[in-house]
Amino acid sequence: MDFKIGDDIEEKTSKKKSMSNGLKITIVIIVSLIAGVSVFLISNYFFGEKTEKPITSEAVSLTDSNVQEAYSYITYGPLGMRYKKFVEEPSVTSSNFTDTEKFMYALSASTKEDFIATGNKNEQGLNIYSLSNDKLKSYMSKFFKDDITYSLDKPIELTLDYQIDNNNTVTLTYDETSDSYLAVFATNKEKTTPLIAPYISALAKATRKSDGSLQLQERVVYTDLVKNSEDNYTLNIYKDFSKSSLLETLPNMTNATLSNTQINITNYYDRASIITYELKKDSSGNYYFVSSTISS
């Protein structure tokens, strides 16, 4: 057999080229796979369907400070008499409030120090005070969301829980020049206590959700006092505000028995209506009103 050096060198060179080409192909395949997987993962991250975490909830003590503060706003009413909004309307959102109601709930957090004397008097000789619009906005956002809207075009008359110049009824008129409300305290409204409260209620449950919201549940029954004669009444207890579902009738009540009668919600707890309040937390950690719903 003939042995040729040239043939051997040529064979080795051919094998090296073949191995080099195979390695290149392998690298290209690996790089392509890595690029493809990367593109898939990135695309799925930005454009793929997101799996939302389920909202969880936990019971909160009824004595929790946030719960108590939120409930005090909800059950507020001038001169200690609860306002009718949430107990009479089946469903409420912020869009259902009149301007006067917005001001009433907002200024439930105000103090007499918020009203600054201007040194001026109106035509009747009453002192004119100033309430800054910024201060009002801060109170509005405390009860409602920051983007709550209200009219600046018409005067607002309210009864507050404190007096200025021996009066507690104030008329607020917006002044564009100073971006404030000019306030005049003209009359004083006395607190009146009915023989029996029109609503009997109690906070029943508080739940904090993982999305930061707070849910309160309140039990409520409604009363209707019928006067039969000078000192004789019939007291009806109803499940609903429309008074279509009677729970109990207490006949032959007198002024004396009414003043000594304590209608306790626990007596009707399982049969009472339920008002569910939804509140959300803002960036400052305050809970603002979102909605309320009455269910039987």
C-alpha positions in Angstrom: 0.0 0.0 0.0 1.2 3.4 -1.0 1.4 6.0 1.8 1.0 9.7 0.9 1.5 12.5 3.4 -0.7 14.9 1.3 -3.7 12.6 1.5 -3.4 12.3 5.3 -3.2 16.1 5.8 -6.1 16.6 3.5 -8.2 14.1 5.4 -7.4 15.7 8.8 -8.3 19.1 7.4 -11.6 17.9 6.1 -12.5 16.4 9.5 -11.6 19.7 11.3 -13.8 21.7 8.9 -16.6 19.2 9.5 -16.3 19.4 13.3 -16.1 23.2 13.1 -19.3 23.5 11.0 -21.1 21.2 13.4 -20.1 23.3 16.4 -21.3 26.4 14.7 -24.6 24.9 13.9 -25.0 23.7 17.5 -24.2 27.2 18.9 -26.7 28.8 16.4 -29.4 26.4 17.6 -28.7 27.0 21.3 -28.6 30.8 20.8 -31.9 30.6 18.8 -33.5 28.5 21.5 -32.4 31.0 24.2 -33.6 33.9 22.2 -36.9 32.3 21.5 -37.5 31.4 25.2 -36.5 34.9 26.2 -38.9 36.5 23.7 -41.7 34.2 24.9 -41.1 35.0 28.6 -40.9 38.8 28.0 -44.0 38.8 25.8 -45.9 36.7 28.3 -44.9 39.0 31.1 -46.0 42.2 29.4 -48.8 41.0 27.1 -49.9 37.7 28.5 -53.0 37.2 30.7 -52.4 38.2 34.3 -53.6 35.9 37.0 -55.0 38.2 39.7 -54.6 37.3 43.3 -57.9 36.5 44.9 -59.1 39.2 47.4 -59.0 37.9 50.9 -60.6 39.4 54.0 -60.3 39.3 57.7 -62.6 40.3 60.6 -61.7 43.5 62.4 -62.7 44.4 65.9 -65.6 46.8 66.2 -63.5 48.9 68.6 -60.7 49.4 66.0 -60.0 53.1 65.7 -60.5 53.1 61.9 -63.8 51.3 62.2 -65.0 53.7 64.9 -64.0 56.8 62.9 -65.7 55.5 59.7 -68.8 54.5 61.6 -69.0 57.9 63.3 -69.0 59.7 59.9 -71.7 57.4 58.5 -74.0 57.8 61.5 -73.5 61.6 61.7 -76.3 64.0 61.9 -76.5 67.7 63.1 -77.1 68.2 66.8 -76.8 64.5 67.6 -79.7 63.3 65.4 -78.6 60.9 62.8 -79.2 62.0 59.2 -81.5 59.9 57.1 -79.4 59.3 54.0 -78.0 55.8 54.6 -81.0 54.4 56.5 -83.7 55.4 54.1 -82.1 55.1 50.6 -81.7 51.5 49.3 -78.5 52.2 47.5 -76.1 55.2 47.8 -72.9 56.3 46.1 -71.2 59.6 46.2 -73.1 60.7 43.0 -76.3 60.5 45.0 -75.5 63.3 47.4 -76.8 66.8 47.1 -74.4 69.7 47.5 -75.9 70.4 50.9 -75.4 66.8 52.0 -71.8 66.9 50.8 -71.1 70.0 52.8 -72.9 68.6 55.9 -70.8 65.4 56.0 -67.6 67.2 55.1 -68.0 69.8 57.8 -68.9 67.2 60.4 -65.1 67.1 60.9 -64.8 70.9 61.2 -64.2 73.1 64.2 -65.1 76.7 65.0 -61.4 77.5 64.7 -61.7 76.8 60.9 -63.8 80.0 60.6 -61.6 83.1 60.5 -63.1 86.5 61.4 -62.8 88.9 58.4 -63.6 92.0 60.5 -66.5 92.8 58.2 -70.3 92.7 58.7 -73.2 92.0 56.4 -76.2 94.3 55.9 -77.9 92.9 59.0 -74.9 93.7 61.1 -73.8 90.1 61.5 -70.1 89.2 61.5 -68.7 87.6 58.4 -66.2 84.8 58.7 -64.0 83.0 56.1 -63.6 79.3 55.6 -60.8 78.6 53.1 -61.7 76.4 50.1 -58.5 74.3 50.7 -59.8 73.5 54.2 -63.2 72.5 52.8 -61.5 70.3 50.2 -59.5 68.5 52.9 -62.7 67.8 54.8 -64.5 66.7 51.6 -61.7 64.3 50.6 -61.8 62.8 54.1 -65.4 61.6 53.7 -65.5 61.3 49.9 -62.8 60.6 47.3 -60.3 63.4 46.3 -62.1 64.0 43.0 -65.5 64.7 44.6 -67.2 67.7 42.9 -69.6 70.3 44.3 -71.1 73.5 43.1 -69.7 76.9 44.0 -72.6 78.8 42.5 -75.2 78.8 45.2 -75.2 79.5 49.0 -75.2 76.5 51.3 -77.1 76.6 54.6 -76.2 74.1 57.4 -76.6 73.5 61.1 -73.3 72.7 62.8 -72.6 71.1 66.2 -71.0 74.2 67.6 -71.9 77.9 67.9 -70.2 81.1 66.6 -71.7 84.3 67.9 -74.2 82.2 69.8 -75.6 80.7 66.6 -75.1 77.3 65.0 -76.8 77.7 61.6 -74.4 79.1 59.0 -74.8 80.3 55.4 -71.8 79.7 53.2 -71.3 81.7 50.0 -68.2 81.1 47.8 -66.0 84.1 47.1 -63.9 83.7 44.0 -61.5 86.5 44.8 -60.2 84.9 48.1 -61.0 81.3 47.0 -62.9 80.9 50.3 -66.4 80.7 51.7 -67.8 83.7 53.4 -69.8 82.5 56.4 -72.6 84.2 58.4 -74.0 82.6 61.5 -77.5 84.0 61.6 -79.8 81.7 63.7 -79.6 79.1 66.4 -81.3 75.8 66.1 -82.2 74.0 69.3 -81.8 70.2 69.6 -85.1 68.4 69.7 -85.4 64.9 71.0 -88.3 62.7 69.7 -90.2 60.4 72.1 -88.7 57.5 70.2 -85.8 57.4 67.7 -87.0 56.8 64.1 -84.1 54.3 63.6 -82.6 51.8 66.0 -79.3 50.4 64.8 -76.0 49.0 65.8 -72.7 48.2 64.1 -72.6 44.4 63.6 -69.5 43.5 61.6 -66.3 45.0 60.2 -64.1 43.3 57.6 -60.8 44.5 56.1 -59.9 43.2 52.6 -56.5 42.6 51.1 -57.1 45.3 48.5 -57.1 47.9 51.3 -60.9 48.4 51.5 -63.1 48.2 54.6 -66.6 46.8 54.8 -69.0 47.6 57.6 -72.3 46.0 58.3 -75.0 47.6 60.4 -78.3 46.1 61.6 -81.3 48.5 61.6 -85.0 48.5 62.4 -87.5 51.3 61.9 -90.1 52.7 64.3 -93.5 54.3 63.8 -95.2 56.0 66.7 -98.9 56.4 66.3 -100.7 58.8 68.7 -104.1 57.4 69.7 -105.0 60.1 72.3 -103.4 62.7 74.5 -101.2 60.2 76.4 -101.7 57.0 74.6 -99.5 55.7 71.7 -98.9 52.5 69.7 -95.3 51.8 68.8 -94.7 49.7 65.7 -91.3 48.2 64.9 -90.6 47.5 61.3 -87.9 45.7 59.4 -87.8 48.2 56.5 -88.2 51.9 56.0 -91.2 51.4 53.7 -92.9 49.8 56.8 -94.2 46.8 54.9 -92.7 44.2 57.2 -94.0 44.5 60.8 -91.8 43.0 63.5 -93.7 43.9 66.7 -96.4 46.2 68.0 -96.3 47.7 71.5 -99.8 49.1 72.4 -100.9 51.5 75.1 -97.6 53.3 75.5 -97.6 56.6 77.4 -95.2 59.5 77.6 -93.8 58.0 80.8 -93.4 54.4 79.4 -91.9 55.8 76.2 -89.3 57.8 78.0 -88.3 54.7 80.0 -88.5 52.2 77.1 -85.2 51.1 75.5 -85.7 49.6 72.1 -82.7 47.3 71.7 -81.6 46.1 68.3 -80.6 42.8 69.8 -84.3 41.9 70.3 -84.7 42.0 66.5 -81.1 41.2 65.4 -81.8 38.2 63.1 -84.8 39.9 61.6 -83.3 43.4 61.1 -82.3 44.9 57.8 -78.6 45.0 57.0 -76.8 48.1 55.7 -73.5 47.3 54.0 -71.0 50.1 53.7 -68.0 49.9 51.4 -65.0 52.2 52.1 -61.6 52.5 50.5 -58.3 53.8 51.8 -56.6 56.8 50.2 -52.9 57.5 50.0 -53.0 59.2 53.4 -54.4 56.1 55.0 -57.9 57.5 55.5 -61.0 55.5 54.6 -63.5 57.3 52.3 -67.1 56.4 51.5 -67.8 54.4 48.3 -71.2 52.9 48.6 -74.0 51.6 50.9 -76.7 49.1 50.2 -79.7 48.0 52.3 -80.6 44.3 52.2 -83.3 42.4 54.0 
